[in-house]
Amino acid sequence: MIPRTSPICQSDDKPLAQSSRPETHWQTAIANAIREPVALLKYLNLPESLLDGAIAANHSFALRAPLGYCQRIEKGNPDDPLLRQILPVNEELQTSEDFVFDPVADLAAMQVPGLLHKYSGRVLLITTPACGVHCRYCFRRHYPYQEKRSEQNWQEAIDYIRDNSEIHEVILSGGDPLSLTEARLKNLSDKLMDIPHVVTLRIHTRQPIVLPERINNEFLSWLDSLPWKVVMVLHCNHANEIDSSVAMALNKLQHHQVTLLNQSVLLAGVNDNAEALINLSHKLFKHHVLPYYLHMLDKVQGARHFYVDRNKAIHLLNEVRQNLPGYLVPKLVQENAGEKSKTAIT
């Protein structure tokens, strides 16, 4: 059974109306995001026949879609590849034996609250449950954030990193780490600065794609203050997600010496054709981003309808490889629970 509520929907910050701090543009954008299926269908001129399924699935995993992202969706088209990523549908309520709540065994890899140590030389810090958008295929849609909170336990994570000298890279994840304010990001980075064996900070984020206004001067100033090499791994699945505002954000990051990579998920009805994958690689590279990974779908309960089988994935990648130079071909990979690295698929 899929739980009625999902803790990923809860934000670290109080609603802006309850906060005494001045609003920033990106926080306002999050506050104004579409959260009700009826509002999304009305905004995009979609048929009412989608409403019952959307409401039912919304109870188990709440809708969140920034208006700026919704503006990139073709109105009146229920098959739009961006819409499919955010619209709750009745198929999410169908259970499947091989689709589970924790498909990549995050909980088994947790050493202290909020810190995962799966792979040699690097650790992943789950910084927040909050995201700018709720992707329907999210592999952490059932993650118990409220039980495994990291921020109030950051010191435990810092101590773990300090005591393990083989750790040279810290990955900020979530939720989305760029849902944190600059003050919170600085609080965390300050704690890491006195650990000499940490030399790289990696940020896994979808915010520059779905909420490009997040890449503001305050955030760029924080980046400039960091003593490490910074790698940002974006999450973009389709070329239509990159509009002029996203391009501007990516250009800013590139000018601030951030290494930009992208990881996509192979999703049925979104990017499971060679043309979509080729166009995505071209558009990413146009805006200073190298394709990095193309993930097979993590088999999380509620996302079965997005699954693309292995044989089709291999066929698609071969077709992509025949039409792109090698540096624009992402690695097709699958993450298997308990493995010490991602599994490359030929």
Secondary structure by P-SEA (a helix, b strand, c coil): ccccccccccccccccccccccccaaaaaaaaccccaaaaaaaacccccccaaaaaaaaabbbbbcaaaaaacccccccccccccccccccccccccccccccccccccccccccccccccbbbbbccccccccccccccccccccccccccaaaaaaaaaaacccccbbbbbccccccccaaaaaaaaaaacccccccbbbbbccccccccccccaaaaaaaaacccbbbbbbbbcccccccaaaaaaaaaaaaaccbbbbbbcccccccccaaaaaaaaaaaaaaccccccccccccccccccccccaaaaaaaaaaaaaccccccccccccccccccbbbbcc
